[in-house]
Amino acid sequence: MTSGSLYHYFPNKSALLEAAVGEMDQIAFPRLLAAAARYDGVVDRLAAVLDESSRLMRDYPYLAAFERAMRVPRQEHHSGNRMKHPGLKALRDSITEVVRDAEKQGTLPAGTDPGAAVNALHALARGLTERAASLGPDEYAATLDSAKGLLRGTLFTRGGARSQ
């Protein structure tokens, strides 16, 4: 398919990218939510979201690179003094759901800002996506296991971050 034929369906590159992001979100969000729903505890639910995100990147090999490219700041997305980064929303929305549920169930520790928790967890998940674009499968699996160990509080204990 040529760029000329793409512009027959999309008026500009921005519309094409929005359609691509929307399509991936429609695929990813239900899968991420379903993965989280298989578990009760917040940490297990978050680990399941990270695992499913990893499976999505295996199923869609260019997903990590696409997400990385979408994060390149562009002036037309400037709002106030912050740059907005277009890209997939499914991962953040899934994390938000898990944190919101934890807050409703009273499992989010007192004094924890839910928005800050979502930001921290999303930063971890996006960092994993970034690494997926540049690591081999075994290296990425080890990185994912370490991230899950960090969530479980076992990364810096005897026995390390073994998958459970």
FENRAVEN-V376499 format. One record per residue. PHI is phi as a letter, one per 40 degrees, with the letter a starting at -180 (* if undefined). OMEGA is omega in degrees with one decimal (999 if undefined). BURIAL is + if it has 9 or more other ideal C-beta (glycine too) atoms within 8 Angstrom, else -. Layout:
BEGIN
phi->PHI omega->OMEGA burial->BURIAL
phi->PHI omega->OMEGA burial->BURIAL
END
This chain:
BEGIN
phi->* omega->-179.5 burial->-
phi->c omega->177.9 burial->-
phi->c omega->177.5 burial->-
phi->c omega->179.3 burial->-
phi->c omega->175.6 burial->-
phi->c omega->-178.4 burial->+
phi->c omega->170.5 burial->+
phi->c omega->-178.4 burial->-
phi->c omega->-177.9 burial->-
phi->b omega->-176.0 burial->+
phi->c omega->-179.5 burial->-
phi->a omega->-177.9 burial->-
phi->c omega->-179.9 burial->-
phi->c omega->178.9 burial->-
phi->c omega->177.6 burial->+
phi->c omega->179.9 burial->+
phi->c omega->177.5 burial->+
phi->c omega->178.7 burial->+
phi->c omega->179.5 burial->+
phi->c omega->178.5 burial->+
phi->c omega->179.2 burial->+
phi->d omega->179.0 burial->-
phi->c omega->179.7 burial->-
phi->c omega->177.1 burial->+
phi->c omega->178.9 burial->+
phi->c omega->177.3 burial->-
phi->c omega->-171.0 burial->+
phi->c omega->-172.2 burial->+
phi->d omega->179.3 burial->+
phi->c omega->179.2 burial->-
phi->c omega->179.7 burial->+
phi->c omega->178.4 burial->+
phi->c omega->179.0 burial->+
phi->c omega->178.1 burial->+
phi->c omega->179.6 burial->+
phi->c omega->-176.3 burial->+
phi->c omega->-179.2 burial->-
phi->c omega->-176.3 burial->-
phi->b omega->179.5 burial->+
phi->c omega->-175.6 burial->-
phi->c omega->-176.4 burial->-
phi->c omega->-178.9 burial->+
phi->c omega->177.7 burial->-
phi->c omega->178.5 burial->+
phi->c omega->178.9 burial->+
phi->c omega->177.2 burial->+
phi->c omega->178.2 burial->+
phi->c omega->176.8 burial->+
phi->c omega->178.2 burial->+
phi->c omega->177.9 burial->+
phi->c omega->-179.3 burial->+
phi->c omega->175.8 burial->+
phi->c omega->177.1 burial->+
phi->c omega->177.7 burial->+
phi->c omega->177.3 burial->+
phi->d omega->179.9 burial->+
phi->c omega->174.3 burial->+
phi->c omega->180.0 burial->-
phi->c omega->-179.8 burial->-
phi->b omega->-171.2 burial->+
phi->d omega->-179.0 burial->-
phi->c omega->-176.6 burial->-
phi->c omega->-178.4 burial->+
phi->c omega->178.9 burial->+
phi->c omega->178.0 burial->-
phi->c omega->178.8 burial->+
phi->c omega->179.1 burial->+
phi->c omega->179.9 burial->+
phi->c omega->-179.6 burial->-
phi->c omega->-178.5 burial->+
phi->c omega->178.9 burial->+
phi->c omega->-177.6 burial->-
phi->c omega->178.1 burial->-
phi->b omega->-176.6 burial->-
phi->d omega->-176.5 burial->-
phi->c omega->177.8 burial->-
phi->b omega->-178.4 burial->+
phi->c omega->179.8 burial->-
phi->a omega->-177.3 burial->-
phi->g omega->179.7 burial->-
phi->b omega->179.3 burial->-
phi->b omega->175.0 burial->-
phi->c omega->174.5 burial->-
phi->c omega->179.7 burial->-
phi->b omega->176.9 burial->+
phi->c omega->177.1 burial->+
phi->i omega->-175.5 burial->-
phi->c omega->-179.1 burial->+
phi->b omega->-173.2 burial->+
phi->d omega->-177.4 burial->+
phi->c omega->179.2 burial->+
phi->c omega->-179.9 burial->+
phi->c omega->178.1 burial->+
phi->c omega->177.7 burial->+
phi->c omega->178.4 burial->+
phi->d omega->178.4 burial->+
phi->d omega->-178.5 burial->+
phi->c omega->179.9 burial->+
phi->c omega->177.8 burial->+
phi->c omega->177.2 burial->+
phi->c omega->178.6 burial->+
phi->c omega->178.4 burial->+
phi->c omega->179.2 burial->+
phi->c omega->-177.5 burial->-
phi->c omega->179.4 burial->-
phi->g omega->179.7 burial->-
phi->c omega->173.8 burial->-
phi->c omega->-176.4 burial->+
phi->d omega->178.3 burial->-
phi->d omega->178.6 burial->-
phi->g omega->178.2 burial->-
phi->c omega->176.4 burial->-
phi->c omega->-178.0 burial->-
phi->d omega->179.0 burial->+
phi->c omega->178.0 burial->-
phi->c omega->177.3 burial->-
phi->c omega->177.9 burial->+
phi->c omega->179.5 burial->+
phi->d omega->-179.0 burial->-
phi->c omega->-179.8 burial->-
phi->c omega->178.3 burial->+
phi->c omega->176.3 burial->+
phi->c omega->176.8 burial->-
phi->c omega->-178.4 burial->+
phi->c omega->178.4 burial->+
phi->c omega->175.2 burial->+
phi->c omega->176.1 burial->-
phi->c omega->177.3 burial->+
phi->c omega->178.2 burial->+
phi->d omega->-179.5 burial->+
phi->c omega->179.3 burial->+
phi->c omega->-179.2 burial->+
phi->c omega->-174.1 burial->+
phi->b omega->-180.0 burial->-
phi->b omega->172.0 burial->+
phi->c omega->-176.2 burial->-
phi->d omega->-179.0 burial->-
phi->c omega->178.0 burial->-
phi->c omega->179.4 burial->-
phi->c omega->179.0 burial->+
phi->d omega->178.1 burial->+
phi->c omega->178.1 burial->-
phi->c omega->177.6 burial->+
phi->c omega->177.2 burial->+
phi->c omega->178.0 burial->+
phi->c omega->177.9 burial->+
phi->c omega->178.1 burial->+
phi->c omega->174.5 burial->+
phi->c omega->176.3 burial->+
phi->c omega->177.8 burial->+
phi->c omega->-177.1 burial->+
phi->c omega->-178.3 burial->+
phi->g omega->-177.8 burial->-
phi->b omega->-175.6 burial->+
phi->c omega->-175.6 burial->+
phi->b omega->176.7 burial->-
phi->b omega->176.2 burial->-
phi->d omega->-178.6 burial->-
phi->g omega->173.8 burial->-
phi->g omega->-169.8 burial->-
phi->b omega->179.3 burial->+
phi->c omega->176.6 burial->-
phi->c omega->178.6 burial->-
phi->b omega->999 burial->-
END
